[in-house]
């Protein structure tokens, strides 16, 4: 298996048989929690008019960039008593990154919470080439240390090599502390979400990404 790694804002060198979109804080983690805990249907869009159409049909908005729904937050999903409804997911980095990289054949979402399941999914299908796409701060054109660490973890798992998240935690922790002191107003559940996102293999589902229309994608649960 040939493995390549790049940031979502970088151009791919060649088309791979499988693409993995990584967004640890928080979109991919939230998607895993949605599908793990019973969401009946999850779609993604970034166009406001399209999102409004879905909301009128009864879909629950999950987003940190649009008001009137749930935060893009795994802890918000855990707080739902019955998360079996239909959801429309839209985020500032992950959603934009997926739509900006539309040429994928097979695509999944990955984070620490489903890294083992994602690796098993890819290995079972014997893809000849896999591209790991780190969403990072897509709109700002900047990487995120947690996404890089997750990409490193997936590389090791796909090569049957040992990996410990503990080796990356000091750098991730320093970055988290920088965010805490930055003065930026993060959502109230953000720091709890960070804790949940750093727990490996706690939501072992694989969100398979499929294009439904030019401006809509679907997330379908693959559970081993």
SEMILUM-795343 format. One record per residue: residue in three letters; x negated, y, z negated of N, C-alpha, C in turn. Coordinates in steps of 0.2 Angstrom, whole numbers, padded with zeros to 4 digits, always signed. Layout:
% residues N
ALAXYZXYZXYZ;...
END
This chain:
% residues 224
UNK-0004-0006+0000+0000+0000+0000-0004+0006+0000;UNK-0003+0011+0005-0007+0017+0005-0003+0022+0001;UNK-0006+0025-0004-0003+0030-0008-0006+0037-0007;UNK-0002+0042-0006-0004+0049-0005+0000+0053-0010;UNK-0003+0059-0012+0000+0063-0017-0001+0070-0015;UNK+0004+0074-0016+0004+0081-0014+0009+0085-0018;UNK+0008+0091-0018+0014+0096-0020+0019+0097-0015;UNK+0025+0098-0017+0031+0099-0013+0030+0105-0008;UNK+0026+0110-0010+0025+0116-0006+0019+0115-0001;UNK+0016+0109-0001+0011+0108+0004+0014+0103+0009;UNK+0011+0104+0015+0013+0100+0021+0011+0093+0021;UNK+0015+0088+0022+0013+0081+0022+0008+0080+0028;UNK+0003+0075+0027-0002+0074+0032+0001+0069+0037;UNK+0006+0065+0035+0009+0060+0039+0016+0057+0036;UNK+0020+0055+0040+0026+0052+0037+0025+0046+0033;UNK+0028+0045+0027+0027+0039+0024+0033+0035+0024;UNK+0033+0028+0022+0039+0024+0022+0043+0025+0016;UNK+0040+0028+0011+0044+0029+0005+0041+0036+0002;UNK+0046+0040-0001+0044+0046-0004+0047+0046-0011;UNK+0043+0049-0015+0045+0049-0022+0044+0056-0025;UNK+0050+0059-0026+0050+0066-0029+0050+0066-0036;UNK+0045+0070-0039+0043+0070-0046+0045+0076-0049;UNK+0049+0077-0054+0051+0083-0058+0052+0081-0065;UNK+0047+0081-0069+0048+0078-0076+0052+0083-0080;UNK+0050+0089-0080+0054+0095-0084+0058+0099-0079;UNK+0064+0097-0078+0068+0092-0081+0073+0088-0076;UNK+0072+0090-0070+0078+0088-0065+0078+0080-0064;UNK+0072+0077-0063+0072+0070-0062+0074+0066-0068;UNK+0072+0069-0074+0074+0066-0080+0081+0066-0081;UNK+0084+0072-0080+0091+0073-0080+0095+0068-0076;UNK+0093+0067-0070+0096+0063-0065+0096+0056-0068;UNK+0090+0054-0070+0090+0047-0073+0095+0046-0079;UNK+0096+0051-0083+0100+0051-0089+0108+0051-0086;UNK+0109+0055-0081+0116+0054-0078+0118+0047-0076;UNK+0113+0044-0072+0115+0038-0069+0114+0032-0074;UNK+0110+0033-0079+0109+0028-0084+0115+0028-0089;UNK+0118+0033-0090+0124+0034-0095+0130+0034-0092;UNK+0131+0032-0085+0138+0031-0083+0141+0036-0078;UNK+0137+0041-0075+0140+0045-0070+0143+0041-0064;UNK+0149+0043-0063+0152+0039-0057+0149+0041-0050;UNK+0148+0047-0050+0145+0050-0043+0141+0056-0045;UNK+0135+0056-0041+0131+0062-0042+0128+0064-0035;UNK+0130+0071-0033+0128+0074-0027+0123+0080-0028;UNK+0119+0082-0024+0115+0088-0024+0116+0092-0019;UNK+0116+0099-0020+0116+0104-0015+0113+0110-0018;UNK+0111+0115-0013+0108+0121-0015+0112+0127-0013;UNK+0117+0126-0008+0121+0131-0005+0127+0133-0010;UNK+0127+0139-0012+0132+0141-0017+0139+0139-0014;UNK+0141+0140-0008+0148+0139-0005+0149+0132-0005;UNK+0144+0127-0004+0145+0120-0004+0146+0118-0011;UNK+0142+0121-0016+0143+0119-0023+0150+0121-0025;UNK+0153+0127-0023+0159+0129-0025+0165+0124-0023;UNK+0164+0122-0017+0168+0117-0014+0169+0110-0018;UNK+0163+0108-0020+0163+0102-0024+0166+0103-0031;UNK+0165+0109-0034+0168+0111-0040+0175+0111-0040;UNK+0178+0114-0034+0185+0114-0034+0188+0107-0033;UNK+0184+0102-0031+0186+0095-0031+0186+0091-0037;UNK+0183+0095-0043+0183+0092-0049+0176+0090-0051;UNK+0171+0091-0047+0164+0089-0049+0161+0094-0054;UNK+0158+0091-0059+0155+0095-0064+0148+0098-0062;UNK+0147+0104-0063+0140+0107-0061+0135+0105-0066;UNK+0129+0103-0064+0123+0102-0068+0118+0106-0065;UNK+0116+0112-0069+0111+0117-0066+0109+0121-0071;UNK+0102+0123-0070+0100+0129-0075+0099+0135-0071;UNK+0102+0136-0065+0101+0142-0061+0108+0144-0059;UNK+0113+0141-0061+0120+0143-0059+0124+0142-0066;UNK+0128+0147-0067+0133+0147-0073+0139+0143-0072;UNK+0142+0141-0078+0149+0138-0077+0149+0131-0078;UNK+0143+0128-0079+0143+0120-0080+0138+0118-0085;UNK+0136+0112-0085+0131+0109-0089+0124+0112-0087;UNK+0120+0112-0092+0113+0114-0091+0109+0108-0088;UNK+0104+0109-0084+0100+0103-0081+0096+0100-0086;UNK+0099+0096-0090+0097+0094-0097+0098+0087-0099;UNK+0093+0083-0100+0095+0076-0102+0099+0076-0109;UNK+0097+0081-0114+0101+0081-0120+0108+0083-0119;UNK+0109+0087-0114+0116+0089-0113+0120+0083-0110;UNK+0117+0079-0106+0120+0073-0104+0121+0068-0110;UNK+0117+0067-0114+0118+0063-0120+0123+0065-0124;UNK+0125+0072-0124+0130+0075-0129+0137+0073-0126;UNK+0137+0071-0119+0144+0070-0117+0147+0064-0120;UNK+0153+0064-0121+0156+0058-0124+0158+0053-0119;UNK+0160+0055-0113+0161+0051-0107+0158+0054-0101;UNK+0152+0052-0099+0149+0055-0093+0150+0051-0087;UNK+0156+0048-0087+0158+0044-0081+0161+0048-0075;UNK+0161+0055-0075+0164+0059-0070+0160+0059-0064;UNK+0161+0064-0060+0158+0066-0054+0154+0073-0055;UNK+0148+0073-0053+0143+0079-0054+0140+0081-0048;UNK+0139+0088-0048+0135+0091-0043+0129+0094-0046;UNK+0123+0092-0044+0117+0094-0047+0113+0099-0042;UNK+0111+0104-0045+0107+0110-0042+0102+0113-0046;UNK+0096+0113-0044+0091+0115-0048+0086+0120-0044;UNK+0082+0124-0048+0078+0129-0044+0072+0126-0041;UNK+0069+0120-0043+0063+0117-0040+0065+0111-0037;UNK+0067+0106-0040+0068+0099-0037+0073+0099-0031;UNK+0079+0103-0032+0083+0103-0026+0080+0106-0020;UNK+0077+0112-0022+0074+0116-0016+0068+0111-0013;UNK+0065+0108-0017+0059+0104-0014+0062+0098-0010;UNK+0067+0095-0012+0070+0089-0008+0072+0092-0001;UNK+0076+0098-0001+0079+0100+0005+0073+0103+0009;UNK+0068+0105+0006+0062+0108+0010+0058+0102+0013;UNK+0059+0096+0011+0055+0090+0014+0060+0085+0016;UNK+0064+0087+0022+0069+0083+0024+0068+0076+0028;UNK+0061+0075+0030+0059+0070+0034+0059+0063+0031;UNK+0061+0062+0025+0060+0056+0022+0064+0050+0025;UNK+0061+0044+0024+0065+0038+0026+0069+0035+0020;UNK+0065+0033+0016+0067+0031+0009+0065+0035+0004;UNK+0069+0038-0001+0067+0042-0006+0070+0041-0013;UNK+0066+0042-0018+0069+0041-0025+0066+0047-0029;UNK+0069+0048-0035+0067+0053-0040+0064+0049-0045;UNK+0058+0052-0048+0055+0049-0053+0052+0053-0059;UNK+0051+0051-0065+0049+0055-0070+0046+0049-0075;UNK+0044+0051-0081+0041+0047-0086+0046+0042-0088;UNK+0052+0044-0089+0058+0040-0091+0059+0034-0087;UNK+0058+0034-0081+0059+0029-0076+0053+0026-0072;UNK+0047+0028-0074+0041+0027-0070+0040+0019-0069;UNK+0041+0015-0074+0040+0008-0073+0045+0005-0068;UNK+0052+0007-0069+0057+0005-0064+0056+0008-0057;UNK+0053+0014-0056+0052+0017-0050+0046+0013-0046;UNK+0041+0011-0050+0035+0007-0048+0038+0000-0045;UNK+0042-0003-0049+0044-0010-0048+0049-0010-0041;UNK+0053-0004-0041+0057-0003-0035+0052-0003-0029;UNK+0047+0001-0029+0043+0002-0023+0039-0004-0021;UNK+0036-0008-0027+0032-0014-0025+0037-0019-0023;UNK+0043-0020-0025+0047-0025-0023+0049-0025-0015;UNK+0049-0019-0013+0050-0018-0006+0044-0018-0001;UNK+0038-0018-0004+0032-0019+0000+0031-0014+0005;UNK+0032-0007+0003+0031-0002+0008+0024-0002+0009;UNK+0022+0000+0016+0016+0000+0018+0012+0007+0016;UNK+0017+0012+0015+0014+0019+0013+0019+0022+0008;UNK+0017+0025+0003+0021+0029-0002+0018+0036-0003;UNK+0022+0041-0003+0020+0048-0004+0023+0050-0011;UNK+0019+0052-0015+0021+0055-0021+0022+0063-0021;UNK+0027+0066-0021+0028+0073-0020+0030+0076-0027;UNK+0025+0080-0029+0026+0084-0036+0030+0090-0035;UNK+0036+0091-0037+0040+0097-0036+0037+0103-0040;UNK+0034+0102-0046+0031+0108-0049+0035+0114-0049;UNK+0032+0120-0049+0036+0126-0049+0037+0128-0041;UNK+0041+0124-0038+0041+0124-0031+0042+0131-0028;UNK+0047+0135-0030+0048+0142-0028+0042+0146-0029;UNK+0038+0145-0034+0032+0150-0035+0026+0147-0032;UNK+0026+0141-0029+0021+0138-0026+0015+0136-0031;UNK+0017+0134-0037+0012+0132-0042+0014+0125-0044;UNK+0008+0121-0046+0009+0114-0049+0011+0114-0056;UNK+0013+0108-0058+0015+0107-0065+0011+0101-0068;UNK+0008+0102-0074+0003+0097-0076+0007+0091-0078;UNK+0013+0091-0080+0017+0085-0082+0019+0081-0075;UNK+0020+0084-0070+0021+0081-0063+0015+0077-0061;UNK+0009+0081-0062+0003+0078-0060+0001+0072-0064;UNK+0003+0072-0070+0002+0066-0075+0006+0060-0073;UNK+0013+0062-0071+0017+0057-0069+0015+0054-0062;UNK+0013+0058-0058+0010+0055-0051+0004+0050-0053;UNK+0000+0052-0057-0006+0048-0059-0004+0042-0062;UNK+0001+0042-0066+0004+0036-0069+0007+0031-0064;UNK+0011+0034-0059+0014+0030-0054+0008+0027-0049;UNK+0003+0030-0048-0003+0028-0044-0006+0022-0048;UNK-0007+0022-0054-0010+0017-0058-0005+0011-0058;UNK+0001+0012-0059+0006+0006-0059+0007+0003-0053;UNK+0007+0007-0047+0007+0004-0041+0001+0000-0039;UNK-0005+0001-0042-0011-0002-0041-0013-0007-0046;UNK-0008-0008-0051-0008-0013-0056-0014-0012-0061;UNK-0015-0005-0062-0020-0003-0066-0017+0000-0073;UNK-0021-0001-0078-0019+0002-0085-0018+0009-0085;UNK-0013+0012-0088-0012+0019-0089-0009+0020-0096;UNK-0011+0025-0099-0008+0027-0105-0006+0035-0105;UNK+0000+0036-0106+0002+0043-0106-0002+0047-0111;UNK-0005+0044-0117-0008+0047-0122-0014+0051-0119;UNK-0017+0048-0114-0023+0052-0111-0022+0058-0108;UNK-0015+0059-0106-0013+0066-0103-0010+0070-0107;UNK-0008+0068-0113-0004+0072-0118-0007+0078-0120;UNK-0014+0078-0122-0017+0085-0124-0016+0090-0119;UNK-0017+0089-0112-0016+0094-0107-0009+0096-0107;UNK-0004+0091-0107+0003+0093-0107+0005+0097-0113;UNK+0002+0095-0119+0004+0099-0125+0002+0106-0125;UNK-0004+0107-0122-0007+0114-0122-0003+0118-0117;UNK+0000+0115-0112+0004+0119-0107+0011+0120-0110;UNK+0013+0116-0114+0020+0117-0118+0019+0123-0122;UNK+0013+0123-0126+0012+0128-0131+0012+0135-0128;UNK+0008+0135-0122+0008+0141-0118+0015+0143-0116;UNK+0019+0139-0114+0026+0141-0112+0030+0143-0118;UNK+0029+0140-0124+0032+0143-0130+0030+0150-0132;UNK+0024+0152-0131+0022+0158-0132+0022+0163-0127;UNK+0025+0161-0121+0025+0166-0115+0030+0171-0116;UNK+0035+0171-0120+0040+0176-0121+0046+0174-0116;UNK+0046+0169-0112+0051+0168-0107+0057+0164-0111;UNK+0063+0166-0110+0069+0164-0113+0071+0157-0110;UNK+0069+0152-0113+0070+0145-0111+0077+0143-0113;UNK+0081+0139-0110+0087+0136-0112+0087+0133-0119;UNK+0092+0134-0123+0091+0132-0130+0089+0125-0131;UNK+0091+0120-0127+0089+0113-0127+0083+0111-0124;UNK+0079+0116-0121+0074+0114-0117+0068+0110-0121;UNK+0067+0112-0127+0061+0109-0131+0063+0102-0133;UNK+0070+0101-0134+0072+0094-0135+0072+0090-0129;UNK+0073+0093-0123+0073+0090-0117+0066+0088-0115;UNK+0061+0092-0117+0054+0090-0116+0052+0084-0120;UNK+0054+0083-0126+0053+0077-0130+0056+0071-0127;UNK+0062+0072-0124+0065+0066-0121+0061+0064-0115;UNK+0059+0069-0111+0056+0068-0105+0049+0065-0105;UNK+0046+0065-0111+0040+0062-0112+0040+0055-0115;UNK+0046+0052-0116+0047+0045-0118+0047+0041-0112;UNK+0042+0037-0111+0042+0033-0105+0047+0027-0105;UNK+0049+0026-0099+0054+0020-0098+0060+0019-0103;UNK+0063+0025-0104+0069+0025-0108+0075+0026-0105;UNK+0075+0027-0098+0081+0028-0094+0079+0024-0087;UNK+0079+0017-0088+0076+0013-0082+0081+0012-0077;UNK+0082+0018-0073+0086+0017-0067+0082+0021-0062;UNK+0084+0019-0055+0080+0023-0050+0085+0027-0046;UNK+0085+0033-0046+0090+0037-0042+0087+0037-0035;UNK+0091+0034-0030+0089+0033-0023+0093+0039-0020;UNK+0089+0043-0016+0091+0049-0013+0093+0048-0006;UNK+0099+0050-0004+0101+0049+0003+0104+0055+0005;UNK+0103+0057+0011+0106+0063+0014+0113+0061+0017;UNK+0118+0065+0014+0125+0064+0016+0127+0069+0022;UNK+0125+0075+0021+0126+0080+0026+0120+0084+0027;UNK+0119+0089+0032+0113+0093+0032+0112+0097+0026;UNK+0117+0098+0022+0116+0102+0016+0119+0099+0009;UNK+0119+0092+0010+0121+0088+0004+0117+0082+0003;UNK+0115+0080-0003+0112+0074-0004+0116+0070-0009;UNK+0115+0063-0009+0118+0059-0014+0113+0056-0018;UNK+0114+0054-0024+0110+0050-0029+0113+0044-0031;UNK+0110+0038-0029+0113+0032-0030+0109+0028-0035;UNK+0112+0025-0040+0109+0021-0045+0106+0014-0043;UNK+0100+0013-0043+0097+0006-0042+0095+0004-0049;UNK+0098-0001-0052+0096-0003-0059+0093-0011-0058;UNK+0088-0012-0061+0085-0019-0061+0087-0023-0067;
END
